[in-house]
Amino acid sequence: METLLYAVCLGVGLIFTIISAIAGHFFGGGDAHADVGTGGHAEAGFDHTGMPGISFFSPTVLASFVTAFGAFGLIFTRIPATRSVWASAPLSAIAGGVVAWLVFVLFNSMFKATQSSSEARMSTLVGLSASIITPIPANGVGEIAYVQGGTRYTAPAREERGRPIGSGQAVRICRIVGNQFYVQAAN
């Protein structure tokens, strides 16, 4: 009887994984529209990084647990010392928990590695050097370019006191309000 339970867990976990992979490939996968953290946008003074990741109770981690529970249960029922359900079930649950934890750690480390430098956090930009790529007219808006973490970014900018600044001039970022950068000529 317990062999049937383990086989069902293994089958359901594998079928869920296959359906998720196919559906994710054809229908966009993790392209849910939920406003979590910073929503992928850098915000001045906002302390959360908005990094993507998965919860320990995500469908992927839970499916990993169910699949591993079933697979290890089938293995443990073939070993004479762990054939009893009183031995195979707890051992399978522990093994399934370890596999689920490994999946959780693996996915979160992959997400962190691929997203860690994709967008600068604006709160860390004050004081950074930049250069004017579109001239800033008196009391107007131009555009700056700056480099952070080896990546070049551009942003709309105003001169702090409303003065004009020509293209190619070096500036220092003074403050950021929303997505508007305020700069002064570098000395």
KAHUZI-V624615 format. One record per backbone hydrogen bond with DSSP energy under -1.0 kcal/mol. CO is the residue of the C=O (numbers start at 1). NH is the residue of the N-H. Records with the same first field share a line. If there is no record, write none. Layout:
# KAHUZI-V624615
CO->NH ; NH
This chain:
# KAHUZI-V624615
1->5
2->6
3->7
4->8
5->9
6->10
7->11
8->12
9->13
10->14
11->15
12->16
13->17
14->18
15->19
16->20
17->21
18->22
19->23
20->24
21->25
22->26
23->27
29->31
34->36
36->39
38->41
43->46
55->58
58->62
59->63
60->64
61->65
62->66
63->67
64->68
65->69
66->70
67->71
68->72
69->73
70->74
71->75
72->76
73->77
75->78
79->82
84->87 ; 88
85->89
87->91
88->92
89->93
90->94
91->95
92->96
93->97
94->98
95->99
96->100
97->101
98->102
99->103
100->104
101->105
102->106
103->107
104->108
105->109
106->110
107->111
108->112
109->113
110->114
111->115
112->116
115->118
121->124
122->125
125->128
128->173
130->171
131->145
132->168
134->143
136->165
137->140
142->157
143->133 ; 134
144->155
145->131
146->153
148->151
151->148
153->146
155->144
156->181
157->142
158->183
159->162
162->139
165->136
166->169
169->132
170->186
171->130
172->184
173->127
175->182
177->180
180->177
181->158
182->174 ; 175
183->160
184->172
